[in-house]
Amino acid sequence: MTRVITYGTFDLFHEGHYRILERAKQLGDYLIVGVTTEGYDQTRGKLNVVDSLMTRIENVRKTGFADDIIIEESQGQKFRDIKKYQIDIFTVGSDWVGHFDYLKDYCEVVYLDRTKNISSTMLRTQSKQIQRIGIIGTGRIANRFIPEAKLVSGINTQGVYNPHMESAVRFAEKWKIDAYKNIEDFFDAVDAVYIATPHETHYEYIKAALEHGKHVLCEKPMVLQRAQAEELFPYAKERNLILFEGIKTAYCPGFAQLLGIACSGMIGNIRNVEACFTKLENKASRELTDFKHGGSFTELGSYCMLPIIKIFGDKFTEVRFDTINGDNGLDLFTKVSFKYPNGIGTVTCGLGVKSEGRLLIAGTKGYIVAEAPWWKTTYFEVHHENPDDIEKYSERFLGDGLRYEISDFLSMINGSSRSEFKLTRSESVVFADVMERFLAENRSQA
Ligand code: CTP
């Protein structure tokens, strides 16, 4: 009996998929089909898969060609499957020619001609109108956005707006997009907006974008007052628009895995979360000179609050701020302590003090530790009482990581609410609330 194996995502099942399965089956007597998980697809850079794993498996099953269907969830699994299922022939489409030659040591590798003019990517872009996104702001983060957005199918960066036309033109020339002098023209040209301007301008830009019927992806901290967040989310919802706070950590696969494990009971009940992020910033930078809205907490606090609020929720009984301010009154180093009935959370941020930058989650049975840069989670360990008992986890974090949040933003625009739990509206409201309390206390002291 000749045993054949093939793999794929099989999203929006199409003729190319049907034909490859049909021919794969003809190569032998028994066909195993490996269908990839969402998580695995994400880590290999395939974003925006539309169908759930169950739907994709069901579509493969319905062809009648698969004798067995398995799930492919990690790198290196193909080799193990070949051994485990005693495979004679490994096959995939000709788009992969050469890529799997390393498997020739273990079985025959056959590349079958790919069916022309059809692919899941094509169907994904055809079925949805391409979202034209415009950028407000031309700083460092805006520069990172464009190459990341290019990797997400279904979104196209249309243009940029900056009240300083010179900056807009320079940015537009660099990225070969349009520059807009007039914000009305800018809004007319786009379906969605990415806001990457100084924090204090976010509220006005978000409001204007929503008024013009545009979806909004806004850099963190989205707003600096609770009332503003409480106003903007319902305002967006009434208009059927997506308002989305861009904290990239919340959307990256490694952080999702870390949270899942933290909350799985593996380390028992969580009692302490400590998150630290420090960055030595140039003294002349906006972050260290903008008296009203700069400083370490507004700059880095969103990242550090994220694991605390995700794990313990928004019902803290007390929040306390301890800061070391520079001569101009801006916080160079900040500790925020959250007290919960059964837990403690500590944020440590620094722009003028360097620290280890670790995320630590301690529970009644063990603890999780992720070293800097844990906000781009790629690696973490689970420790127990026995110091030798350590479990190690790793995940990929591709590029600058904005692709994950852009992809989730896009799927929400396209009607899927599956990503909403990654950063909920009420969590964004709490972040704004804490920022507001912090600024009221810290800036009034100065
Ligand atoms: N395939 C094919 N002909 C096509 C499309 C896909 O033979 N027109 C094959 C692929 O080579 C692979 C299998 O079908 O062996 C599953 O591919 P998958 O990546 O799920 O499909 P694509 O349409 O290529 O998906 P995407 O556009 O997301 O890359």
Boltz pocket constraint, residues with backbone or C-beta under 6 A from the ligand:
constraints:
  - pocket:
      binder: B
      contacts: [[A, 7], [A, 8], [A, 9], [A, 10], [A, 11], [A, 16], [A, 17], [A, 20], [A, 46], [A, 91], [A, 92], [A, 93], [A, 94], [A, 95], [A, 96], [A, 112], [A, 113], [A, 114], [A, 115], [A, 116], [A, 117], [A, 118], [A, 119], [A, 120], [A, 121], [A, 122]]
      max_distance: 6.0
